[in-house]
Amino acid sequence: MSEQVKQRYRPGSLEILAVLLVVVVVAQRWILSAFSNPALQTASTIFVSIVVQALPFLVLGVLLSGAISAFVPTSFWQRALPKNRALAVPVAGAAGFVLPGCECASVPVASSLMSRGVAPAAALAFLLSSPAINPIVLVSTFVAFPGVPMMAVGRLLASFVTAVLMGWLWLRFGKSNWLKVGPREHLMGSSKWHTFRLTAAHDFLHAGGFLVIGGLTAAALNVAIPSDWLQAVADRPVLAILFLALLAVALSICSEADAFVAASLTQFSLTARLAFLVVGPMVDIKLISLQTGFFGRRFAWRFAPATFVVAVLVSVIVGWALLT
Amino acid sequence: MGVVDMRRDVQAIILVLIGGAILRISLTDVYLNYVKQGMQPYLIASGCILVLLGVLALIDIFRKHAKSEDEHGHHGPRSAWLLLLPVFAIFLIAPPALGAYSAQRNSTNGTQPSTTAPPLPAGDPVPVLVSSFVTRAVWDDGLTLVDRNVEMTGFVTPDPAGGWWLTRLAISCCAADAIVSKIKTLGTSDLPANTWVTVVGHWVPGGGTKSESAVPLVDITSLTEVAQPKNPYE
């Protein structure tokens, strides 16, 4: 590589980084005055706080995915999960209950599960269930709705059913060429520790960029949606459910916190708020962005809308049965 | 291979930068503008892990050069460039805690409590959270506030109808889920938005009850301008 450089100079990424840093430092005064606008300032606070809140969970997720790639032999998964794929889906979905993870952590973990030979349908059921039904999320839901214990029960039930249904749908209709499971040979290091390190760093850089896109979008929407619209929408039952489901997609709040936000949306029916809680950890802008990065656009464009529809339908049924 | 494909050395530098940015806000109180206090150990740990991953990757590169090994073009994900945005935001802009702009945009005030609030502790004036004052006034008809002098700290949000609200935001996870609590102040002159004040006053009826949009009233007897508290959220 160094000989090539001697032959013909081409600016590389290091030079671009250096130039970028110099430009930003020189233009600092101009950037700061642009950000004294209160709307931009609020959006930048929300952007930074979403990224800062999600980062520790993302780091945890990439450490887990690195550990799965480096230390857990492929044979373990063949023994741990039932041979029958249709049966493996609910087992993997239930495993989400044991492994607490934020949605940002579950994407790299599901991706490394697939590259270790776990059936995609089972890995997807795990991807959807682990951020939605882990103990931390259920306890926070229970705390946020003190008068309505059925909210936490409904959330557990609706999220688990949605995850399993999506796994089975993938089994029946999914095509493997929609799914991009990156070959990871180049992440094989000289030792297990080295592999672990390479995988974790690679997954973090990959997912981090998509987390940033999600954070930017959520911050922009947070500042752009006038809150007075909410009351008008809340008075129409069907519209209210759809609206809260879409709001969950737009706001991209982490699953540990969304119960408190749902609790504050008191104008809306309990069923609409259940839909908000079921959709949020499974489909949101930050997640769609992460899934696009890990599994490819062909996958994300099909999987996210399908999950949205299934999650809303299941929430309506569970809400009708438990919360009215 | 385009110039935007990231070389290993640049990947390592970005890991160090983002880890450094997280450490910079979590080793001081700045992180409290964005997330809850309980996040601090996790932020410090993840900042250290990222810096470590970056430094180890840099060491890899130097070793390889020393052994003049042929390095194949392992180019990293393009999306990683975006990680520079939070780095720049933290080091250059350092966004402040949410304030009057968010409070003005939000028409709901506080949250409906599940139980009746207990009587206020002894004290004259007795320190009360802005959010607690709002729930006591709005959802308990002000019963626990009658004839009590209260002391509260919050910031100024101008009321478009004139005067200002004593305001405080509460976050349950990060600033994206902030919930506003505001109280209309009586007996005060106008102050600039986002001024932090500690006030002593008492509740007066008339702000409306049993509604998410009711804004209770407080008659202010003394007011001191203060610095923003260490934790700007309640």
Boltz contact constraints between the chains, C-beta under 6 A:
constraints:
  - contact:
      token1: [A, 1]
      token2: [B, 71]
      max_distance: 6.0
  - contact:
      token1: [A, 11]
      token2: [B, 3]
      max_distance: 6.0
  - contact:
      token1: [A, 12]
      token2: [B, 7]
      max_distance: 6.0
  - contact:
      token1: [A, 13]
      token2: [B, 6]
      max_distance: 6.0
  - contact:
      token1: [A, 13]
      token2: [B, 7]
      max_distance: 6.0
  - contact:
      token1: [A, 13]
      token2: [B, 10]
      max_distance: 6.0
  - contact:
      token1: [A, 14]
      token2: [B, 9]
      max_distance: 6.0
  - contact:
      token1: [A, 14]
      token2: [B, 10]
      max_distance: 6.0
  - contact:
      token1: [A, 17]
      token2: [B, 10]
      max_distance: 6.0
  - contact:
      token1: [A, 24]
      token2: [B, 88]
      max_distance: 6.0
  - contact:
      token1: [A, 28]
      token2: [B, 92]
      max_distance: 6.0
  - contact:
      token1: [A, 35]
      token2: [B, 93]
      max_distance: 6.0
  - contact:
      token1: [A, 38]
      token2: [B, 101]
      max_distance: 6.0
  - contact:
      token1: [A, 42]
      token2: [B, 101]
      max_distance: 6.0
  - contact:
      token1: [A, 42]
      token2: [B, 102]
      max_distance: 6.0
  - contact:
      token1: [A, 44]
      token2: [B, 89]
      max_distance: 6.0
  - contact:
      token1: [A, 44]
      token2: [B, 93]
      max_distance: 6.0
  - contact:
      token1: [A, 44]
      token2: [B, 95]
      max_distance: 6.0
  - contact:
      token1: [A, 45]
      token2: [B, 95]
      max_distance: 6.0
  - contact:
      token1: [A, 45]
      token2: [B, 98]
      max_distance: 6.0
  - contact:
      token1: [A, 45]
      token2: [B, 175]
      max_distance: 6.0
  - contact:
      token1: [A, 46]
      token2: [B, 175]
      max_distance: 6.0
  - contact:
      token1: [A, 46]
      token2: [B, 176]
      max_distance: 6.0
  - contact:
      token1: [A, 48]
      token2: [B, 34]
      max_distance: 6.0
  - contact:
      token1: [A, 48]
      token2: [B, 89]
      max_distance: 6.0
  - contact:
      token1: [A, 48]
      token2: [B, 95]
      max_distance: 6.0
  - contact:
      token1: [A, 49]
      token2: [B, 34]
      max_distance: 6.0
  - contact:
      token1: [A, 49]
      token2: [B, 174]
      max_distance: 6.0
  - contact:
      token1: [A, 49]
      token2: [B, 175]
      max_distance: 6.0
  - contact:
      token1: [A, 49]
      token2: [B, 176]
      max_distance: 6.0
  - contact:
      token1: [A, 50]
      token2: [B, 176]
      max_distance: 6.0
  - contact:
      token1: [A, 51]
      token2: [B, 86]
      max_distance: 6.0
  - contact:
      token1: [A, 52]
      token2: [B, 34]
      max_distance: 6.0
  - contact:
      token1: [A, 52]
      token2: [B, 35]
      max_distance: 6.0
  - contact:
      token1: [A, 53]
      token2: [B, 35]
      max_distance: 6.0
  - contact:
      token1: [A, 53]
      token2: [B, 174]
      max_distance: 6.0
  - contact:
      token1: [A, 55]
      token2: [B, 46]
      max_distance: 6.0
  - contact:
      token1: [A, 56]
      token2: [B, 42]
      max_distance: 6.0
  - contact:
      token1: [A, 56]
      token2: [B, 46]
      max_distance: 6.0
  - contact:
      token1: [A, 59]
      token2: [B, 46]
      max_distance: 6.0
  - contact:
      token1: [A, 59]
      token2: [B, 49]
      max_distance: 6.0
  - contact:
      token1: [A, 146]
      token2: [B, 114]
      max_distance: 6.0
  - contact:
      token1: [A, 147]
      token2: [B, 114]
      max_distance: 6.0
  - contact:
      token1: [A, 186]
      token2: [B, 74]
      max_distance: 6.0
  - contact:
      token1: [A, 201]
      token2: [B, 53]
      max_distance: 6.0
  - contact:
      token1: [A, 205]
      token2: [B, 11]
      max_distance: 6.0
  - contact:
      token1: [A, 205]
      token2: [B, 76]
      max_distance: 6.0
  - contact:
      token1: [A, 205]
      token2: [B, 77]
      max_distance: 6.0
  - contact:
      token1: [A, 205]
      token2: [B, 80]
      max_distance: 6.0
  - contact:
      token1: [A, 206]
      token2: [B, 77]
      max_distance: 6.0
  - contact:
      token1: [A, 208]
      token2: [B, 83]
      max_distance: 6.0
  - contact:
      token1: [A, 209]
      token2: [B, 79]
      max_distance: 6.0
  - contact:
      token1: [A, 209]
      token2: [B, 80]
      max_distance: 6.0
  - contact:
      token1: [A, 209]
      token2: [B, 82]
      max_distance: 6.0
  - contact:
      token1: [A, 209]
      token2: [B, 83]
      max_distance: 6.0
  - contact:
      token1: [A, 210]
      token2: [B, 79]
      max_distance: 6.0
  - contact:
      token1: [A, 212]
      token2: [B, 82]
      max_distance: 6.0
  - contact:
      token1: [A, 212]
      token2: [B, 85]
      max_distance: 6.0
  - contact:
      token1: [A, 227]
      token2: [B, 105]
      max_distance: 6.0
  - contact:
      token1: [A, 227]
      token2: [B, 106]
      max_distance: 6.0
  - contact:
      token1: [A, 227]
      token2: [B, 107]
      max_distance: 6.0
  - contact:
      token1: [A, 228]
      token2: [B, 107]
      max_distance: 6.0
  - contact:
      token1: [A, 253]
      token2: [B, 176]
      max_distance: 6.0
  - contact:
      token1: [A, 253]
      token2: [B, 177]
      max_distance: 6.0
  - contact:
      token1: [A, 256]
      token2: [B, 173]
      max_distance: 6.0
  - contact:
      token1: [A, 257]
      token2: [B, 172]
      max_distance: 6.0
  - contact:
      token1: [A, 257]
      token2: [B, 173]
      max_distance: 6.0
  - contact:
      token1: [A, 257]
      token2: [B, 177]
      max_distance: 6.0
  - contact:
      token1: [A, 260]
      token2: [B, 172]
      max_distance: 6.0
  - contact:
      token1: [A, 261]
      token2: [B, 177]
      max_distance: 6.0
  - contact:
      token1: [A, 264]
      token2: [B, 111]
      max_distance: 6.0
  - contact:
      token1: [A, 264]
      token2: [B, 179]
      max_distance: 6.0
  - contact:
      token1: [A, 266]
      token2: [B, 112]
      max_distance: 6.0
  - contact:
      token1: [A, 266]
      token2: [B, 212]
      max_distance: 6.0
  - contact:
      token1: [A, 293]
      token2: [B, 79]
      max_distance: 6.0
